[in-house]
Amino acid sequence: MWQLIIVGAIVSAAMMLTTIRVFRFFTTPPSKCHGCSGCKLQELKKNS
């Protein structure tokens, strides 16, 4: 009985984490900076 409960908890946690990651993948903006204006990467992009 305990094995079934433990396996069910692991499978439930894996499904929950997978759902969260898929949701975040489709809702995140294309920019990895998330609109941050203080990054050196954006200064380098402007100079290129």
ModelCIF file with pLDDT and N, C-alpha, C, O atoms, coordinates in Angstrom:
data_MODEL
#
_entry.id   MODEL 
#
_entity.id                         1 
_entity.type                       polymer 
_entity.pdbx_number_of_molecules   1 
#
_entity_poly.entity_id                      1 
_entity_poly.type                           'polypeptide(L)' 
_entity_poly.nstd_linkage                   no 
_entity_poly.nstd_monomer                   no 
_entity_poly.pdbx_seq_one_letter_code       MWQLIIVGAIVSAAMMLTTIRVFRFFTTPPSKCHGCSGCKLQELKKNS 
_entity_poly.pdbx_seq_one_letter_code_can   MWQLIIVGAIVSAAMMLTTIRVFRFFTTPPSKCHGCSGCKLQELKKNS 
_entity_poly.pdbx_strand_id                 A 
#
loop_
_entity_poly_seq.entity_id 
_entity_poly_seq.num 
_entity_poly_seq.mon_id 
_entity_poly_seq.hetero 
1 1  MET n 
1 2  TRP n 
1 3  GLN n 
1 4  LEU n 
1 5  ILE n 
1 6  ILE n 
1 7  VAL n 
1 8  GLY n 
1 9  ALA n 
1 10 ILE n 
1 11 VAL n 
1 12 SER n 
1 13 ALA n 
1 14 ALA n 
1 15 MET n 
1 16 MET n 
1 17 LEU n 
1 18 THR n 
1 19 THR n 
1 20 ILE n 
1 21 ARG n 
1 22 VAL n 
1 23 PHE n 
1 24 ARG n 
1 25 PHE n 
1 26 PHE n 
1 27 THR n 
1 28 THR n 
1 29 PRO n 
1 30 PRO n 
1 31 SER n 
1 32 LYS n 
1 33 CYS n 
1 34 HIS n 
1 35 GLY n 
1 36 CYS n 
1 37 SER n 
1 38 GLY n 
1 39 CYS n 
1 40 LYS n 
1 41 LEU n 
1 42 GLN n 
1 43 GLU n 
1 44 LEU n 
1 45 LYS n 
1 46 LYS n 
1 47 ASN n 
1 48 SER n 
#
_struct_asym.id          A 
_struct_asym.entity_id   1 
#
loop_
_ma_qa_metric.id 
_ma_qa_metric.mode 
_ma_qa_metric.name 
_ma_qa_metric.software_group_id 
_ma_qa_metric.type 
1 global pLDDT . pLDDT 
2 local  pLDDT . pLDDT 
#
_ma_qa_metric_global.metric_id      1 
_ma_qa_metric_global.metric_value   81.19 
_ma_qa_metric_global.model_id       1 
_ma_qa_metric_global.ordinal_id     1 
#
loop_
_ma_qa_metric_local.label_asym_id 
_ma_qa_metric_local.label_comp_id 
_ma_qa_metric_local.label_seq_id 
_ma_qa_metric_local.metric_id 
_ma_qa_metric_local.metric_value 
_ma_qa_metric_local.model_id 
_ma_qa_metric_local.ordinal_id 
A MET 1  2 93.00 1 1  
A TRP 2  2 93.00 1 2  
A GLN 3  2 97.00 1 3  
A LEU 4  2 96.00 1 4  
A ILE 5  2 97.00 1 5  
A ILE 6  2 97.00 1 6  
A VAL 7  2 97.00 1 7  
A GLY 8  2 97.00 1 8  
A ALA 9  2 97.00 1 9  
A ILE 10 2 98.00 1 10 
A VAL 11 2 98.00 1 11 
A SER 12 2 98.00 1 12 
A ALA 13 2 97.00 1 13 
A ALA 14 2 97.00 1 14 
A MET 15 2 98.00 1 15 
A MET 16 2 98.00 1 16 
A LEU 17 2 97.00 1 17 
A THR 18 2 97.00 1 18 
A THR 19 2 96.00 1 19 
A ILE 20 2 94.00 1 20 
A ARG 21 2 91.00 1 21 
A VAL 22 2 91.00 1 22 
A PHE 23 2 90.00 1 23 
A ARG 24 2 85.00 1 24 
A PHE 25 2 82.00 1 25 
A PHE 26 2 83.00 1 26 
A THR 27 2 81.00 1 27 
A THR 28 2 70.00 1 28 
A PRO 29 2 64.00 1 29 
A PRO 30 2 65.00 1 30 
A SER 31 2 64.00 1 31 
A LYS 32 2 63.00 1 32 
A CYS 33 2 62.00 1 33 
A HIS 34 2 61.00 1 34 
A GLY 35 2 61.00 1 35 
A CYS 36 2 65.00 1 36 
A SER 37 2 63.00 1 37 
A GLY 38 2 63.00 1 38 
A CYS 39 2 68.00 1 39 
A LYS 40 2 69.00 1 40 
A LEU 41 2 66.00 1 41 
A GLN 42 2 61.00 1 42 
A GLU 43 2 66.00 1 43 
A LEU 44 2 68.00 1 44 
A LYS 45 2 69.00 1 45 
A LYS 46 2 69.00 1 46 
A ASN 47 2 66.00 1 47 
A SER 48 2 59.00 1 48 
#
loop_
_atom_site.group_PDB 
_atom_site.id 
_atom_site.type_symbol 
_atom_site.label_atom_id 
_atom_site.label_alt_id 
_atom_site.label_comp_id 
_atom_site.label_asym_id 
_atom_site.label_entity_id 
_atom_site.label_seq_id 
_atom_site.pdbx_PDB_ins_code 
_atom_site.Cartn_x 
_atom_site.Cartn_y 
_atom_site.Cartn_z 
_atom_site.occupancy 
_atom_site.B_iso_or_equiv 
_atom_site.pdbx_formal_charge 
_atom_site.auth_seq_id 
_atom_site.auth_comp_id 
_atom_site.auth_asym_id 
_atom_site.auth_atom_id 
_atom_site.pdbx_PDB_model_num 
ATOM 1   N N  . MET A 1 1  ? 0.820  -1.200 0.000   1.00 93.00 ? 1  MET A N  1 
ATOM 2   C CA . MET A 1 1  ? 0.000  0.000  0.000   1.00 93.00 ? 1  MET A CA 1 
ATOM 3   C C  . MET A 1 1  ? 0.862  1.261  0.000   1.00 93.00 ? 1  MET A C  1 
ATOM 4   O O  . MET A 1 1  ? 0.580  2.214  -0.727  1.00 93.00 ? 1  MET A O  1 
ATOM 5   N N  . TRP A 1 2  ? 1.920  1.260  0.825   1.00 93.00 ? 2  TRP A N  1 
ATOM 6   C CA . TRP A 1 2  ? 2.786  2.442  0.883   1.00 93.00 ? 2  TRP A CA 1 
ATOM 7   C C  . TRP A 1 2  ? 3.478  2.695  -0.455  1.00 93.00 ? 2  TRP A C  1 
ATOM 8   O O  . TRP A 1 2  ? 3.682  3.843  -0.849  1.00 93.00 ? 2  TRP A O  1 
ATOM 9   N N  . GLN A 1 3  ? 3.832  1.623  -1.144  1.00 97.00 ? 3  GLN A N  1 
ATOM 10  C CA . GLN A 1 3  ? 4.490  1.779  -2.438  1.00 97.00 ? 3  GLN A CA 1 
ATOM 11  C C  . GLN A 1 3  ? 3.576  2.505  -3.420  1.00 97.00 ? 3  GLN A C  1 
ATOM 12  O O  . GLN A 1 3  ? 4.030  3.362  -4.179  1.00 97.00 ? 3  GLN A O  1 
ATOM 13  N N  . LEU A 1 4  ? 2.311  2.167  -3.406  1.00 96.00 ? 4  LEU A N  1 
ATOM 14  C CA . LEU A 1 4  ? 1.349  2.803  -4.298  1.00 96.00 ? 4  LEU A CA 1 
ATOM 15  C C  . LEU A 1 4  ? 1.218  4.294  -3.974  1.00 96.00 ? 4  LEU A C  1 
ATOM 16  O O  . LEU A 1 4  ? 1.134  5.120  -4.883  1.00 96.00 ? 4  LEU A O  1 
ATOM 17  N N  . ILE A 1 5  ? 1.201  4.634  -2.707  1.00 97.00 ? 5  ILE A N  1 
ATOM 18  C CA . ILE A 1 5  ? 1.091  6.040  -2.291  1.00 97.00 ? 5  ILE A CA 1 
ATOM 19  C C  . ILE A 1 5  ? 2.335  6.818  -2.695  1.00 97.00 ? 5  ILE A C  1 
ATOM 20  O O  . ILE A 1 5  ? 2.231  7.940  -3.191  1.00 97.00 ? 5  ILE A O  1 
ATOM 21  N N  . ILE A 1 6  ? 3.513  6.231  -2.487  1.00 97.00 ? 6  ILE A N  1 
ATOM 22  C CA . ILE A 1 6  ? 4.769  6.910  -2.837  1.00 97.00 ? 6  ILE A CA 1 
ATOM 23  C C  . ILE A 1 6  ? 4.873  7.097  -4.348  1.00 97.00 ? 6  ILE A C  1 
ATOM 24  O O  . ILE A 1 6  ? 5.245  8.177  -4.808  1.00 97.00 ? 6  ILE A O  1 
ATOM 25  N N  . VAL A 1 7  ? 4.554  6.075  -5.121  1.00 97.00 ? 7  VAL A N  1 
ATOM 26  C CA . VAL A 1 7  ? 4.614  6.176  -6.583  1.00 97.00 ? 7  VAL A CA 1 
ATOM 27  C C  . VAL A 1 7  ? 3.599  7.202  -7.076  1.00 97.00 ? 7  VAL A C  1 
ATOM 28  O O  . VAL A 1 7  ? 3.892  7.986  -7.978  1.00 97.00 ? 7  VAL A O  1 
ATOM 29  N N  . GLY A 1 8  ? 2.406  7.196  -6.483  1.00 97.00 ? 8  GLY A N  1 
ATOM 30  C CA . GLY A 1 8  ? 1.399  8.182  -6.866  1.00 97.00 ? 8  GLY A CA 1 
ATOM 31  C C  . GLY A 1 8  ? 1.847  9.606  -6.574  1.00 97.00 ? 8  GLY A C  1 
ATOM 32  O O  . GLY A 1 8  ? 1.596  10.511 -7.369  1.00 97.00 ? 8  GLY A O  1 
ATOM 33  N N  . ALA A 1 9  ? 2.508  9.810  -5.439  1.00 97.00 ? 9  ALA A N  1 
ATOM 34  C CA . ALA A 1 9  ? 3.002  11.146 -5.093  1.00 97.00 ? 9  ALA A CA 1 
ATOM 35  C C  . ALA A 1 9  ? 4.097  11.591 -6.067  1.00 97.00 ? 9  ALA A C  1 
ATOM 36  O O  . ALA A 1 9  ? 4.128  12.751 -6.480  1.00 97.00 ? 9  ALA A O  1 
ATOM 37  N N  . ILE A 1 10 ? 4.989  10.676 -6.430  1.00 98.00 ? 10 ILE A N  1 
ATOM 38  C CA . ILE A 1 10 ? 6.069  11.013 -7.365  1.00 98.00 ? 10 ILE A CA 1 
ATOM 39  C C  . ILE A 1 10 ? 5.507  11.336 -8.745  1.00 98.00 ? 10 ILE A C  1 
ATOM 40  O O  . ILE A 1 10 ? 5.922  12.310 -9.373  1.00 98.00 ? 10 ILE A O  1 
ATOM 41  N N  . VAL A 1 11 ? 4.576  10.534 -9.212  1.00 98.00 ? 11 VAL A N  1 
ATOM 42  C CA . VAL A 1 11 ? 3.971  10.772 -10.525 1.00 98.00 ? 11 VAL A CA 1 
ATOM 43  C C  . VAL A 1 11 ? 3.188  12.082 -10.520 1.00 98.00 ? 11 VAL A C  1 
ATOM 44  O O  . VAL A 1 11 ? 3.243  12.839 -11.489 1.00 98.00 ? 11 VAL A O  1 
ATOM 45  N N  . SER A 1 12 ? 2.464  12.351 -9.443  1.00 98.00 ? 12 SER A N  1 
ATOM 46  C CA . SER A 1 12 ? 1.707  13.607 -9.342  1.00 98.00 ? 12 SER A CA 1 
ATOM 47  C C  . SER A 1 12 ? 2.636  14.809 -9.349  1.00 98.00 ? 12 SER A C  1 
ATOM 48  O O  . SER A 1 12 ? 2.358  15.802 -10.020 1.00 98.00 ? 12 SER A O  1 
ATOM 49  N N  . ALA A 1 13 ? 3.737  14.730 -8.608  1.00 97.00 ? 13 ALA A N  1 
ATOM 50  C CA . ALA A 1 13 ? 4.704  15.830 -8.580  1.00 97.00 ? 13 ALA A CA 1 
ATOM 51  C C  . ALA A 1 13 ? 5.338  16.043 -9.955  1.00 97.00 ? 13 ALA A C  1 
ATOM 52  O O  . ALA A 1 13 ? 5.530  17.183 -10.378 1.00 97.00 ? 13 ALA A O  1 
ATOM 53  N N  . ALA A 1 14 ? 5.662  14.960 -10.647 1.00 97.00 ? 14 ALA A N  1 
ATOM 54  C CA . ALA A 1 14 ? 6.251  15.076 -11.984 1.00 97.00 ? 14 ALA A CA 1 
ATOM 55  C C  . ALA A 1 14 ? 5.277  15.707 -12.968 1.00 97.00 ? 14 ALA A C  1 
ATOM 56  O O  . ALA A 1 14 ? 5.663  16.545 -13.783 1.00 97.00 ? 14 ALA A O  1 
ATOM 57  N N  . MET A 1 15 ? 4.022  15.306 -12.892 1.00 98.00 ? 15 MET A N  1 
ATOM 58  C CA . MET A 1 15 ? 3.017  15.892 -13.780 1.00 98.00 ? 15 MET A CA 1 
ATOM 59  C C  . MET A 1 15 ? 2.817  17.375 -13.483 1.00 98.00 ? 15 MET A C  1 
ATOM 60  O O  . MET A 1 15 ? 2.665  18.182 -14.401 1.00 98.00 ? 15 MET A O  1 
ATOM 61  N N  . MET A 1 16 ? 2.818  17.730 -12.207 1.00 98.00 ? 16 MET A N  1 
ATOM 62  C CA . MET A 1 16 ? 2.637  19.122 -11.834 1.00 98.00 ? 16 MET A CA 1 
ATOM 63  C C  . MET A 1 16 ? 3.810  19.979 -12.323 1.00 98.00 ? 16 MET A C  1 
ATOM 64  O O  . MET A 1 16 ? 3.606  21.064 -12.869 1.00 98.00 ? 16 MET A O  1 
ATOM 65  N N  . LEU A 1 17 ? 5.036  19.487 -12.124 1.00 97.00 ? 17 LEU A N  1 
ATOM 66  C CA . LEU A 1 17 ? 6.205  20.239 -12.581 1.00 97.00 ? 17 LEU A CA 1 
ATOM 67  C C  . LEU A 1 17 ? 6.231  20.364 -14.101 1.00 97.00 ? 17 LEU A C  1 
ATOM 68  O O  . LEU A 1 17 ? 6.594  21.415 -14.630 1.00 97.00 ? 17 LEU A O  1 
ATOM 69  N N  . THR A 1 18 ? 5.851  19.307 -14.801 1.00 97.00 ? 18 THR A N  1 
ATOM 70  C CA . THR A 1 18 ? 5.807  19.359 -16.261 1.00 97.00 ? 18 THR A CA 1 
ATOM 71  C C  . THR A 1 18 ? 4.772  20.364 -16.745 1.00 97.00 ? 18 THR A C  1 
ATOM 72  O O  . THR A 1 18 ? 5.025  21.116 -17.685 1.00 97.00 ? 18 THR A O  1 
ATOM 73  N N  . THR A 1 19 ? 3.615  20.377 -16.109 1.00 96.00 ? 19 THR A N  1 
ATOM 74  C CA . THR A 1 19 ? 2.572  21.337 -16.479 1.00 96.00 ? 19 THR A CA 1 
ATOM 75  C C  . THR A 1 19 ? 3.037  22.762 -16.248 1.00 96.00 ? 19 THR A C  1 
ATOM 76  O O  . THR A 1 19 ? 2.800  23.630 -17.088 1.00 96.00 ? 19 THR A O  1 
ATOM 77  N N  . ILE A 1 20 ? 3.689  23.018 -15.138 1.00 94.00 ? 20 ILE A N  1 
ATOM 78  C CA . ILE A 1 20 ? 4.188  24.366 -14.842 1.00 94.00 ? 20 ILE A CA 1 
ATOM 79  C C  . ILE A 1 20 ? 5.232  24.789 -15.863 1.00 94.00 ? 20 ILE A C  1 
ATOM 80  O O  . ILE A 1 20 ? 5.209  25.923 -16.341 1.00 94.00 ? 20 ILE A O  1 
ATOM 81  N N  . ARG A 1 21 ? 6.149  23.888 -16.202 1.00 91.00 ? 21 ARG A N  1 
ATOM 82  C CA . ARG A 1 21 ? 7.205  24.243 -17.160 1.00 91.00 ? 21 ARG A CA 1 
ATOM 83  C C  . ARG A 1 21 ? 6.649  24.503 -18.555 1.00 91.00 ? 21 ARG A C  1 
ATOM 84  O O  . ARG A 1 21 ? 7.096  25.424 -19.237 1.00 91.00 ? 21 ARG A O  1 
ATOM 85  N N  . VAL A 1 22 ? 5.683  23.703 -18.982 1.00 91.00 ? 22 VAL A N  1 
ATOM 86  C CA . VAL A 1 22 ? 5.059  23.921 -20.296 1.00 91.00 ? 22 VAL A CA 1 
ATOM 87  C C  . VAL A 1 22 ? 4.307  25.243 -20.294 1.00 91.00 ? 22 VAL A C  1 
ATOM 88  O O  . VAL A 1 22 ? 4.383  25.994 -21.266 1.00 91.00 ? 22 VAL A O  1 
ATOM 89  N N  . PHE A 1 23 ? 3.586  25.540 -19.223 1.00 90.00 ? 23 PHE A N  1 
ATOM 90  C CA . PHE A 1 23 ? 2.865  26.808 -19.122 1.00 90.00 ? 23 PHE A CA 1 
ATOM 91  C C  . PHE A 1 23 ? 3.831  27.987 -19.168 1.00 90.00 ? 23 PHE A C  1 
ATOM 92  O O  . PHE A 1 23 ? 3.572  28.966 -19.868 1.00 90.00 ? 23 PHE A O  1 
ATOM 93  N N  . ARG A 1 24 ? 4.935  27.908 -18.438 1.00 85.00 ? 24 ARG A N  1 
ATOM 94  C CA . ARG A 1 24 ? 5.930  28.990 -18.449 1.00 85.00 ? 24 ARG A CA 1 
ATOM 95  C C  . ARG A 1 24 ? 6.580  29.141 -19.818 1.00 85.00 ? 24 ARG A C  1 
ATOM 96  O O  . ARG A 1 24 ? 6.889  30.257 -20.237 1.00 85.00 ? 24 ARG A O  1 
ATOM 97  N N  . PHE A 1 25 ? 6.791  28.029 -20.519 1.00 82.00 ? 25 PHE A N  1 
ATOM 98  C CA . PHE A 1 25 ? 7.409  28.083 -21.838 1.00 82.00 ? 25 PHE A CA 1 
ATOM 99  C C  . PHE A 1 25 ? 6.560  28.885 -22.809 1.00 82.00 ? 25 PHE A C  1 
ATOM 100 O O  . PHE A 1 25 ? 7.089  29.660 -23.605 1.00 82.00 ? 25 PHE A O  1 
ATOM 101 N N  . PHE A 1 26 ? 5.245  28.705 -22.748 1.00 83.00 ? 26 PHE A N  1 
ATOM 102 C CA . PHE A 1 26 ? 4.366  29.387 -23.687 1.00 83.00 ? 26 PHE A CA 1 
ATOM 103 C C  . PHE A 1 26 ? 3.968  30.788 -23.233 1.00 83.00 ? 26 PHE A C  1 
ATOM 104 O O  . PHE A 1 26 ? 3.442  31.552 -24.042 1.00 83.00 ? 26 PHE A O  1 
ATOM 105 N N  . THR A 1 27 ? 4.197  31.154 -21.976 1.00 81.00 ? 27 THR A N  1 
ATOM 106 C CA . THR A 1 27 ? 3.792  32.479 -21.506 1.00 81.00 ? 27 THR A CA 1 
ATOM 107 C C  . THR A 1 27 ? 4.958  33.432 -21.293 1.00 81.00 ? 27 THR A C  1 
ATOM 108 O O  . THR A 1 27 ? 4.725  34.615 -21.049 1.00 81.00 ? 27 THR A O  1 
ATOM 109 N N  . THR A 1 28 ? 6.203  32.972 -21.372 1.00 70.00 ? 28 THR A N  1 
ATOM 110 C CA . THR A 1 28 ? 7.335  33.876 -21.175 1.00 70.00 ? 28 THR A CA 1 
ATOM 111 C C  . THR A 1 28 ? 7.545  34.729 -22.410 1.00 70.00 ? 28 THR A C  1 
ATOM 112 O O  . THR A 1 28 ? 7.286  34.277 -23.526 1.00 70.00 ? 28 THR A O  1 
ATOM 113 N N  . PRO A 1 29 ? 8.007  35.947 -22.229 1.00 64.00 ? 29 PRO A N  1 
ATOM 114 C CA . PRO A 1 29 ? 8.298  36.799 -23.391 1.00 64.00 ? 29 PRO A CA 1 
ATOM 115 C C  . PRO A 1 29 ? 9.493  36.253 -24.155 1.00 64.00 ? 29 PRO A C  1 
ATOM 116 O O  . PRO A 1 29 ? 10.298 35.509 -23.594 1.00 64.00 ? 29 PRO A O  1 
ATOM 117 N N  . PRO A 1 30 ? 9.619  36.610 -25.422 1.00 65.00 ? 30 PRO A N  1 
ATOM 118 C CA . PRO A 1 30 ? 10.742 36.102 -26.211 1.00 65.00 ? 30 PRO A CA 1 
ATOM 119 C C  . PRO A 1 30 ? 12.082 36.600 -25.694 1.00 65.00 ? 30 PRO A C  1 
ATOM 120 O O  . PRO A 1 30 ? 13.099 35.939 -25.899 1.00 65.00 ? 30 PRO A O  1 
ATOM 121 N N  . SER A 1 31 ? 12.109 37.739 -25.034 1.00 64.00 ? 31 SER A N  1 
ATOM 122 C CA . SER A 1 31 ? 13.355 38.278 -24.502 1.00 64.00 ? 31 SER A CA 1 
ATOM 123 C C  . SER A 1 31 ? 13.660 37.616 -23.166 1.00 64.00 ? 31 SER A C  1 
ATOM 124 O O  . SER A 1 31 ? 12.806 37.585 -22.280 1.00 64.00 ? 31 SER A O  1 
ATOM 125 N N  . LYS A 1 32 ? 14.847 37.096 -23.018 1.00 63.00 ? 32 LYS A N  1 
ATOM 126 C CA . LYS A 1 32 ? 15.241 36.474 -21.759 1.00 63.00 ? 32 LYS A CA 1 
ATOM 127 C C  . LYS A 1 32 ? 15.556 37.525 -20.697 1.00 63.00 ? 32 LYS A C  1 
ATOM 128 O O  . LYS A 1 32 ? 15.689 37.194 -19.518 1.00 63.00 ? 32 LYS A O  1 
ATOM 129 N N  . CYS A 1 33 ? 15.676 38.778 -21.103 1.00 62.00 ? 33 CYS A N  1 
ATOM 130 C CA . CYS A 1 33 ? 15.971 39.848 -20.150 1.00 62.00 ? 33 CYS A CA 1 
ATOM 131 C C  . CYS A 1 33 ? 14.714 40.316 -19.426 1.00 62.00 ? 33 CYS A C  1 
ATOM 132 O O  . CYS A 1 33 ? 14.820 40.992 -18.404 1.00 62.00 ? 33 CYS A O  1 
ATOM 133 N N  . HIS A 1 34 ? 13.549 39.982 -19.917 1.00 61.00 ? 34 HIS A N  1 
ATOM 134 C CA . HIS A 1 34 ? 12.271 40.356 -19.320 1.00 61.00 ? 34 HIS A CA 1 
ATOM 135 C C  . HIS A 1 34 ? 12.133 41.875 -19.180 1.00 61.00 ? 34 HIS A C  1 
ATOM 136 O O  . HIS A 1 34 ? 11.579 42.360 -18.193 1.00 61.00 ? 34 HIS A O  1 
ATOM 137 N N  . GLY A 1 35 ? 12.630 42.616 -20.156 1.00 61.00 ? 35 GLY A N  1 
ATOM 138 C CA . GLY A 1 35 ? 12.461 44.056 -20.155 1.00 61.00 ? 35 GLY A CA 1 
ATOM 139 C C  . GLY A 1 35 ? 13.472 44.815 -19.317 1.00 61.00 ? 35 GLY A C  1 
ATOM 140 O O  . GLY A 1 35 ? 13.314 46.018 -19.107 1.00 61.00 ? 35 GLY A O  1 
ATOM 141 N N  . CYS A 1 36 ? 14.498 44.148 -18.836 1.00 65.00 ? 36 CYS A N  1 
ATOM 142 C CA . CYS A 1 36 ? 15.503 44.807 -17.997 1.00 65.00 ? 36 CYS A CA 1 
ATOM 143 C C  . CYS A 1 36 ? 16.312 45.771 -18.857 1.00 65.00 ? 36 CYS A C  1 
ATOM 144 O O  . CYS A 1 36 ? 16.793 45.398 -19.927 1.00 65.00 ? 36 CYS A O  1 
ATOM 145 N N  . SER A 1 37 ? 16.462 47.015 -18.389 1.00 63.00 ? 37 SER A N  1 
ATOM 146 C CA . SER A 1 37 ? 17.198 48.008 -19.177 1.00 63.00 ? 37 SER A CA 1 
ATOM 147 C C  . SER A 1 37 ? 18.625 48.202 -18.676 1.00 63.00 ? 37 SER A C  1 
ATOM 148 O O  . SER A 1 37 ? 19.373 48.969 -19.283 1.00 63.00 ? 37 SER A O  1 
ATOM 149 N N  . GLY A 1 38 ? 19.027 47.552 -17.615 1.00 63.00 ? 38 GLY A N  1 
ATOM 150 C CA . GLY A 1 38 ? 20.349 47.762 -17.050 1.00 63.00 ? 38 GLY A CA 1 
ATOM 151 C C  . GLY A 1 38 ? 21.365 46.718 -17.450 1.00 63.00 ? 38 GLY A C  1 
ATOM 152 O O  . GLY A 1 38 ? 22.409 46.613 -16.807 1.00 63.00 ? 38 GLY A O  1 
ATOM 153 N N  . CYS A 1 39 ? 21.109 45.961 -18.460 1.00 68.00 ? 39 CYS A N  1 
ATOM 154 C CA . CYS A 1 39 ? 21.978 44.848 -18.835 1.00 68.00 ? 39 CYS A CA 1 
ATOM 155 C C  . CYS A 1 39 ? 23.036 45.293 -19.842 1.00 68.00 ? 39 CYS A C  1 
ATOM 156 O O  . CYS A 1 39 ? 22.755 46.078 -20.748 1.00 68.00 ? 39 CYS A O  1 
ATOM 157 N N  . LYS A 1 40 ? 24.236 44.790 -19.675 1.00 69.00 ? 40 LYS A N  1 
ATOM 158 C CA . LYS A 1 40 ? 25.329 45.090 -20.606 1.00 69.00 ? 40 LYS A CA 1 
ATOM 159 C C  . LYS A 1 40 ? 25.076 44.469 -21.981 1.00 69.00 ? 40 LYS A C  1 
ATOM 160 O O  . LYS A 1 40 ? 25.585 44.965 -22.987 1.00 69.00 ? 40 LYS A O  1 
ATOM 161 N N  . LEU A 1 41 ? 24.306 43.402 -22.031 1.00 66.00 ? 41 LEU A N  1 
ATOM 162 C CA . LEU A 1 41 ? 24.016 42.739 -23.294 1.00 66.00 ? 41 LEU A CA 1 
ATOM 163 C C  . LEU A 1 41 ? 23.281 43.670 -24.246 1.00 66.00 ? 41 LEU A C  1 
ATOM 164 O O  . LEU A 1 41 ? 23.565 43.679 -25.444 1.00 66.00 ? 41 LEU A O  1 
ATOM 165 N N  . GLN A 1 42 ? 22.341 44.452 -23.729 1.00 61.00 ? 42 GLN A N  1 
ATOM 166 C CA . GLN A 1 42 ? 21.610 45.377 -24.595 1.00 61.00 ? 42 GLN A CA 1 
ATOM 167 C C  . GLN A 1 42 ? 22.518 46.487 -25.109 1.00 61.00 ? 42 GLN A C  1 
ATOM 168 O O  . GLN A 1 42 ? 22.345 46.951 -26.236 1.00 61.00 ? 42 GLN A O  1 
ATOM 169 N N  . GLU A 1 43 ? 23.484 46.919 -24.302 1.00 66.00 ? 43 GLU A N  1 
ATOM 170 C CA . GLU A 1 43 ? 24.430 47.938 -24.769 1.00 66.00 ? 43 GLU A CA 1 
ATOM 171 C C  . GLU A 1 43 ? 25.289 47.363 -25.902 1.00 66.00 ? 43 GLU A C  1 
ATOM 172 O O  . GLU A 1 43 ? 25.575 48.056 -26.878 1.00 66.00 ? 43 GLU A O  1 
ATOM 173 N N  . LEU A 1 44 ? 25.694 46.110 -25.773 1.00 68.00 ? 44 LEU A N  1 
ATOM 174 C CA . LEU A 1 44 ? 26.486 45.493 -26.826 1.00 68.00 ? 44 LEU A CA 1 
ATOM 175 C C  . LEU A 1 44 ? 25.676 45.323 -28.102 1.00 68.00 ? 44 LEU A C  1 
ATOM 176 O O  . LEU A 1 44 ? 26.215 45.480 -29.198 1.00 68.00 ? 44 LEU A O  1 
ATOM 177 N N  . LYS A 1 45 ? 24.402 45.007 -27.983 1.00 69.00 ? 45 LYS A N  1 
ATOM 178 C CA . LYS A 1 45 ? 23.549 44.859 -29.159 1.00 69.00 ? 45 LYS A CA 1 
ATOM 179 C C  . LYS A 1 45 ? 23.377 46.200 -29.873 1.00 69.00 ? 45 LYS A C  1 
ATOM 180 O O  . LYS A 1 45 ? 23.331 46.238 -31.103 1.00 69.00 ? 45 LYS A O  1 
ATOM 181 N N  . LYS A 1 46 ? 23.281 47.303 -29.120 1.00 69.00 ? 46 LYS A N  1 
ATOM 182 C CA . LYS A 1 46 ? 23.126 48.619 -29.732 1.00 69.00 ? 46 LYS A CA 1 
ATOM 183 C C  . LYS A 1 46 ? 24.382 49.022 -30.484 1.00 69.00 ? 46 LYS A C  1 
ATOM 184 O O  . LYS A 1 46 ? 24.295 49.669 -31.528 1.00 69.00 ? 46 LYS A O  1 
ATOM 185 N N  . ASN A 1 47 ? 25.543 48.652 -29.972 1.00 66.00 ? 47 ASN A N  1 
ATOM 186 C CA . ASN A 1 47 ? 26.817 49.024 -30.597 1.00 66.00 ? 47 ASN A CA 1 
ATOM 187 C C  . ASN A 1 47 ? 27.136 48.185 -31.819 1.00 66.00 ? 47 ASN A C  1 
ATOM 188 O O  . ASN A 1 47 ? 27.957 48.595 -32.640 1.00 66.00 ? 47 ASN A O  1 
ATOM 189 N N  . SER A 1 48 ? 26.518 47.035 -31.965 1.00 59.00 ? 48 SER A N  1 
ATOM 190 C CA . SER A 1 48 ? 26.821 46.150 -33.088 1.00 59.00 ? 48 SER A CA 1 
ATOM 191 C C  . SER A 1 48 ? 26.158 46.608 -34.356 1.00 59.00 ? 48 SER A C  1 
ATOM 192 O O  . SER A 1 48 ? 26.312 45.972 -35.398 1.00 59.00 ? 48 SER A O  1 
#
